[in-house]
Amino acid sequence: MLLAMGLTWKDVALWIAGFSAFAALFAVLIGKKRARQFPFFATLIGFDALQNIVLFFAFKDQSLYSYAFWIGQAIEFVLQIAVVVEIARQVFRPFGRWASGARSFWVAACGISLVAALGLTFIASPHAPTYTWAWVIKGKLFAIMLTCMISIAVLVTARQYGLAWRNHVIGLAQGWTMWAFITFVVETFHSYLGYTTLYQRLQYVGDLANLVALGFWIFIFWQEEPSRVVSPERHKFLVEQQRQLGYYVDKLVSRSDSRRSS
Amino acid sequence: MSLPYLIVAGGTVLATGATLLWSMKGVTQLRDKEWDDLLQMLQPVHFRGLELVALDHIDPHGHQLQIEPGDMWALLGGPEGLRRMKQNADIMIALAAYASRWNMVEAAIVAERMRQDAIMLKRALFRIKFDATLHRRPIRFPFYLHQVASSYYLMLRRLLCLYEANHAGLHPRLAAAL
């Protein structure tokens, strides 16, 4: 029946594998209570699992499928950005406050990423059967390029500012950036080659990268993190210490600046 | 199929990939290292020279212009010395974080202080390197050297004091490596 709907065995296999992986990861996130730490990521995974089912049943009706697909893509893009912000907050706020300088550096890097993504999308002119298809390819390129670059900006900022990573956050970030980069490469090829015979083959590469990332996350989130329980009193103490440190450093910097200028 | 677009897109992909590899290397390099591995990665810096330049900045006495910029450069070991300090900075922060096994609160605070020192160290090193690339030696050059020396010296002192207070057994090996 599935093959009669115009799907190849590869499409069916990927669809089943994709749904299974999303559902398994969602179950791990909920069952192991990781969703509390990563609510947007858990929401994205749950949404993707649901989207798989909805699109599968909507496939027979092209019009319905088209609506469901594009609404799903828009929601997915917003959730992807939310996941990157979620990772950034975990890394850049070790004691509940943004590490000094990290936020402005990351926001600046995101601004550069947005300009680069807009620029590359603007100059792309993929070969496609219809005008709409060309914009589909350009839109997908923009979305994944922005997601990829701001994810990498998180890693760059963390490295620049010497910020530490906890196990689950680093696992999420590594899988995320690798998936985003591979998908970015695929969409860049799509934007250059257009809607040709290679389009679907390249899409399979992206789908496989997605499956590998899902498997990696299932493995990462299944494991327990080393316990670093901080009592509420200690946490309050650490937050206050960080606030005082920030004030102290600002005073030293402004004092040395005024010595240099005098 | 436009060749200019291929060049721009290909360049963007390559630049993004290179940045990804560089940042991933930084994230994973020190995370899982054991104490002995971290210690072996440290490269010795001439302590007496460093101390002289650092204390000239943070603990001034009479004759504050005694050490000339050329002397500072030599006392810090020139480009090799600066390179070693930059490499050691992250390792020292990792060593401070390692001490959280024995005293979580103090190690966390000290590591954060050292991270702030490292930011100042790296900014000053970047300015020195940038000026060296442009083959110029601006009037601020000795101030950058002071910042480098004092930031590194403070990091070193904080780390040694942390280990002295929390794991005296490892303190001599750490002091020797630094």
Boltz contact constraints between the chains, C-beta under 6 A:
constraints:
  - contact:
      token1: [A, 120]
      token2: [B, 12]
      max_distance: 6.0
  - contact:
      token1: [A, 123]
      token2: [B, 5]
      max_distance: 6.0
  - contact:
      token1: [A, 152]
      token2: [B, 19]
      max_distance: 6.0
  - contact:
      token1: [A, 152]
      token2: [B, 20]
      max_distance: 6.0
  - contact:
      token1: [A, 155]
      token2: [B, 23]
      max_distance: 6.0
  - contact:
      token1: [A, 155]
      token2: [B, 27]
      max_distance: 6.0
  - contact:
      token1: [A, 156]
      token2: [B, 23]
      max_distance: 6.0
  - contact:
      token1: [A, 159]
      token2: [B, 23]
      max_distance: 6.0
  - contact:
      token1: [A, 159]
      token2: [B, 26]
      max_distance: 6.0
  - contact:
      token1: [A, 162]
      token2: [B, 93]
      max_distance: 6.0
  - contact:
      token1: [A, 162]
      token2: [B, 115]
      max_distance: 6.0
  - contact:
      token1: [A, 162]
      token2: [B, 118]
      max_distance: 6.0
  - contact:
      token1: [A, 181]
      token2: [B, 20]
      max_distance: 6.0
  - contact:
      token1: [A, 185]
      token2: [B, 13]
      max_distance: 6.0
  - contact:
      token1: [A, 188]
      token2: [B, 9]
      max_distance: 6.0
  - contact:
      token1: [A, 188]
      token2: [B, 13]
      max_distance: 6.0
  - contact:
      token1: [A, 192]
      token2: [B, 6]
      max_distance: 6.0
  - contact:
      token1: [A, 241]
      token2: [B, 109]
      max_distance: 6.0
  - contact:
      token1: [A, 249]
      token2: [B, 116]
      max_distance: 6.0
  - contact:
      token1: [A, 260]
      token2: [B, 143]
      max_distance: 6.0
